[in-house]
Amino acid sequence: MEGSMAQINHVEGEEEYVLLDLDDVCVRADIPANAPYVLSGLDTVKPVLVIGDLKLIGEYQETMGTCYIFSEDGAPTVTCSETKPSETNVFKDKQFLDPKQAPSKQVKPIASLHKILKFKLVSEDQNEMAEGVTTSFS
C-alpha cells in the first residue's frame, strides 16, 4: 500500500496517527518521490491533499482492529542455530548470509493507528463543487 502517516494532535500530550492511502491515485498519476505537498483539513470530514498540480480529496475509514506501522532496519541477516554442544560449535552466535534463503529484515514498531485516510483525485465537477462554484446551462 502506498501511503504515509500523518499525525493529528487532539489533546495536549495525546497523539493520533492516520495512514494516508494513495493507492487509487498512484494508478492514475505519477507522483515523484519527495514531491512537495500541502495537507489541510485533517479535522474535517473531507481533508484535502495537494501534490503539485494534483488535488486530492480524502475520506476517513475505520480499520478492523489496530494497524501497526513498522520500520525496517539495516542489512538482512540469518543467525546460525546451535546444533552441537557449544564447545564444538564454531558458529555459535555468528551471523551470516544464506544465499538459498530469502533475505529477512529486522523491523521495529513505530506507531499504531485506527484510521485510514483514503485519497481520490478530484474531478473538475468535484473541484467546482468544493470551491462553491455552480455552472448553469440555460
C-alpha positions, 0 to 999 in steps of 0.5 A: 500500500502506498501511503504515509502517516500523518499525525493529528494532535487532539489533546495536549500530550495525546497523539493520533496517527492516520495512514494516508492511502494513495493507492487509487491515485498512484494508478492514475498519476505519477507522483515523484518521490519527495514531491512537495505537498500541502495537507489541510483539513485533517479535522474535517470530514473531507481533508484535502491533499495537494501534490503539485498540480494534483488535488486530492480529496480524502475520506476517513475509514475505520480499520478492523482492529489496530494497524501497526506501522513498522520500520525496517532496519539495516542489512538482512541477516540469518543467525546460525542455530546451535546444533552441537554442544557449544564447545564444538560449535564454531558458529555459535552466535555468528551471523551470516548470509544464506544465499538459498534463503530469502533475505529477512529484515529486522523491523521495529514498531513505530506507531499504531493507528485506527484510521485510514485516510483514503485519497481520490483525485478530484474531478473538475465537477468535484473541484467546482463543487468544493470551491462553491462554484455552480455552472448553469446551462440555460 
